[in-house]
Amino acid sequence: MKLNTVNTTLAAALLSVLVGCTTSPTGRSQFILVSGSEMATLGNQSFSELKEQEKISTDKKTNQYVQCVTDALLKVTPPQPDFEKWEVVVFDSDQINAFALPGGKIGVYTGLLKVAKTQDQLASVVGHEIGHVMANHGSERVSSSVAANGALQITNIALGATGTANSDMIMAGLGLGVNVGVLLPFSRAHESESDLIGVQLMNNAGFDPKESVELWKNMAAASEGAPPEIMSTHPSHDTRIDDLNAAISRLPTSSLRAPNCGKPNI
């Protein structure tokens, strides 16, 4: 039997074992090939590279502000099966952006704090990014990339061969570009789902969910014809605002009150 045939047969067998039909926090069916522990490892590695290449903010007041908002959200975030602790880093950059990677790694760019003008608005963004991790969107992206790149790549991923041959595919799956620090968008379905999860988290934590709508109005105003990095291929402003308003109308009153996190030094 030829080597290619052997590899293809092995890949098919692995695929039949690894394909998982799971359900997201909103009840959406998901196609998952890569385990959460593998994704956490990849997220940790990518975050380490980002911290080496991006400038990290050393401003104490700004870091305390972002950590305070994030901590309030994490108190109402369900425990995640593949990691124990979340890590938050503020990057000193004009990018209007934030992200969360598998493994519980959260990055917030100081440029975002000029558009997310209140702690409730920042909670909207961070809650949205936490939603990506809760819903295993990174794993879905990697799984789709693996499937799209053929049986041999599936074999390599399944056997733990996540070296140079797969690096671009893995980085794209994590939401990262070929150049570390260039964030690529999730699908619109993922973005819409994270909006819903995020607004639930911020409401549960005692933040004002209506501020999520104001946040995206600010985002639209800041776009000036070209959307900020965080908005690339997201749902349109009107669609997003309509969906958020509908979700907010169904939220119960939270028993918690968000802490007063002060103001960032921006």
WOTAFEN-V925500 format. One line per field, one symbol per residue. ss: DSSP state (a for helix, b for strand, c for the rest). Layout:
BEGIN
ss: ???
END
This chain:
BEGIN
ss: ccaaaaaaaaaaaaaaaacbbbbcccccbbbbcccaaaaaaaaaaaaaaaaaaccbcccaaaaaaaaaaaaaaaccccccccccccbbbbbccccccbbbbcccbbbbbaaaaaccccaaaaaaaaaaaaaaaaccaaaaaaaaaaaaccaaaaaaaacccccaaaaaaaaaaccbccccccbccccaaaaaaaaaaaaaaaaaccccccaaaaaaaaaaaaacccccaaacccccaaaaaaaaaaaaaccccccccccccccccc
END
